[in-house]
Amino acid sequence: MKKIAIACDHAGFEYKEIIKKHLEGKFEVEDFGTFSQDSVDYPDFVHPAADSIEQGKNELGILICGSGNGVQMTANKHQKIRCALCWMPELACLARQHNDANMLALPARYIASQLALDIVDLFLTTPFEGGRHQNRVEKISTC
């Protein structure tokens, strides 16, 4: 069963819980928090989730905050992370197919929960195409 990391801030907490329930039985989900709607600093949860992917403990990750920007920026500070901010299913497909994105950032305040689930499903099931995209992905890393 594919292992998925999930993390959020207070704005993404409700969607995180909805997504976890949706993924039950399909994926093994490791929840890095937050665990309530109390105000928090998203890097405290994003960094451990990203670390788990870099270390191979989880294969893919899902991050949720109000706009999706903060969690995406934080995750992309990690050398082996390619986190894509997606607000429509087509972006999730392309992020996986062309960029081999290993983390997904969702903007909870700007998309409906059902749309978030559709995006998550496509992100988790779309394979990387490789080929002409492989060389480009290899050039993303700076070290």
C-alpha positions as CSV (number, residue, x, y, z in Angstrom):
1,M,0.0,0.0,0.0
2,K,1.4,3.4,-1.0
3,K,2.5,5.6,1.9
4,I,1.3,9.2,2.0
5,A,2.4,12.1,4.2
6,I,-0.2,14.7,5.0
7,A,0.1,18.0,6.9
8,C,-1.7,21.3,7.2
9,D,-2.1,24.5,9.2
10,H,-5.2,25.6,11.0
11,A,-6.8,26.8,7.7
12,G,-6.3,23.4,6.1
13,F,-7.3,21.3,9.1
14,E,-10.9,20.6,8.0
15,Y,-9.8,19.5,4.5
16,K,-7.0,17.4,6.0
17,E,-9.5,15.4,8.0
18,I,-11.8,15.0,4.9
19,I,-8.9,13.9,2.7
20,K,-7.7,11.4,5.4
21,K,-11.1,9.8,5.6
22,H,-11.4,9.6,1.8
23,L,-8.0,7.8,1.6
24,E,-8.8,5.2,4.3
25,G,-8.2,1.7,3.0
26,K,-6.6,3.0,-0.3
27,F,-3.4,4.4,1.1
28,E,-1.4,4.3,4.3
29,V,-1.5,7.9,5.6
30,E,0.9,9.5,8.1
31,D,-0.6,12.6,9.6
32,F,2.0,15.2,10.6
33,G,-0.6,17.7,12.0
34,T,-1.8,20.1,12.9
35,F,-4.5,18.5,14.9
36,S,-7.0,21.3,15.5
37,Q,-8.1,24.6,14.1
38,D,-6.0,26.6,16.6
39,S,-3.6,29.0,14.9
40,V,-0.2,27.4,14.2
41,D,2.9,28.0,12.1
42,Y,2.7,25.7,9.0
43,P,6.5,25.1,8.7
44,D,6.3,23.2,12.0
45,F,4.3,20.5,10.2
46,V,5.5,20.8,6.6
47,H,9.2,20.3,7.3
48,P,8.6,16.9,9.1
49,A,6.3,15.8,6.3
50,A,8.8,16.8,3.6
51,D,11.6,15.1,5.6
52,S,9.6,11.9,5.6
53,I,9.5,11.9,1.8
54,E,13.2,12.8,1.4
55,Q,14.1,9.9,3.7
56,G,11.8,7.4,1.8
57,K,9.4,6.8,4.7
58,N,6.5,8.2,2.6
59,E,6.2,8.2,-1.2
60,L,4.1,11.3,-1.8
61,G,2.7,14.1,0.3
62,I,-0.3,16.3,0.6
63,L,-0.1,19.8,2.2
64,I,-3.1,22.1,2.9
65,C,-3.2,25.7,4.0
66,G,-5.5,28.7,3.2
67,S,-3.8,29.7,-0.1
68,G,-1.5,26.7,-0.6
69,N,1.4,29.1,-1.1
70,G,3.0,28.9,2.4
71,V,3.0,25.1,2.5
72,Q,4.3,24.9,-1.0
73,M,7.1,27.4,-0.5
74,T,8.2,25.6,2.7
75,A,8.2,22.2,1.2
76,N,10.2,23.4,-1.8
77,K,13.0,24.5,0.4
78,H,13.8,20.7,0.7
79,Q,16.3,19.6,-1.9
80,K,14.4,16.4,-2.9
81,I,10.9,17.9,-2.9
82,R,8.9,19.0,-5.9
83,C,5.7,20.4,-4.5
84,A,3.0,21.6,-6.9
85,L,0.3,24.1,-5.9
86,C,-2.9,22.8,-7.6
87,W,-6.4,24.2,-7.7
88,M,-7.7,22.2,-10.6
89,P,-7.4,18.5,-11.5
90,E,-5.5,19.1,-14.8
91,L,-2.7,20.8,-12.9
92,A,-2.3,17.8,-10.6
93,C,-2.1,15.5,-13.6
94,L,0.6,17.6,-15.3
95,A,2.5,18.1,-12.0
96,R,2.9,14.3,-11.8
97,Q,3.2,13.5,-15.5
98,H,5.7,16.2,-16.5
99,N,7.3,17.3,-13.2
100,D,7.3,14.2,-11.1
101,A,5.9,16.2,-8.2
102,N,6.1,14.3,-5.0
103,M,4.1,16.7,-2.9
104,L,0.8,18.5,-3.6
105,A,-0.3,21.8,-2.1
106,L,-4.0,22.6,-1.8
107,P,-5.6,26.1,-1.2
108,A,-8.4,25.2,1.2
109,R,-9.9,28.7,1.2
110,Y,-10.2,28.7,-2.6
111,I,-11.5,25.3,-3.7
112,A,-14.5,23.2,-2.7
113,S,-13.8,20.1,-0.7
114,Q,-15.0,17.8,-3.5
115,L,-12.7,19.5,-5.9
116,A,-9.9,19.0,-3.4
117,L,-10.7,15.2,-3.3
118,D,-10.7,15.0,-7.1
119,I,-7.3,16.8,-7.3
120,V,-5.9,14.4,-4.6
121,D,-7.2,11.3,-6.4
122,L,-5.5,12.4,-9.7
123,F,-2.3,13.4,-8.0
124,L,-2.0,10.1,-6.2
125,T,-2.8,7.9,-9.2
126,T,-1.1,9.7,-12.1
127,P,2.4,8.3,-13.0
128,F,5.4,10.3,-14.1
129,E,5.9,10.0,-17.9
130,G,9.7,10.2,-17.8
131,G,11.1,10.4,-21.3
132,R,11.7,14.0,-22.4
133,H,10.6,15.2,-19.0
134,Q,13.3,13.2,-17.0
135,N,16.2,15.5,-18.0
136,R,14.2,18.6,-17.1
137,V,13.3,17.2,-13.7
138,E,16.9,16.3,-13.0
139,K,17.9,20.0,-13.7
140,I,15.5,21.3,-10.9
141,S,17.9,20.4,-8.1
142,T,20.6,23.0,-7.4
143,C,23.0,20.7,-5.6
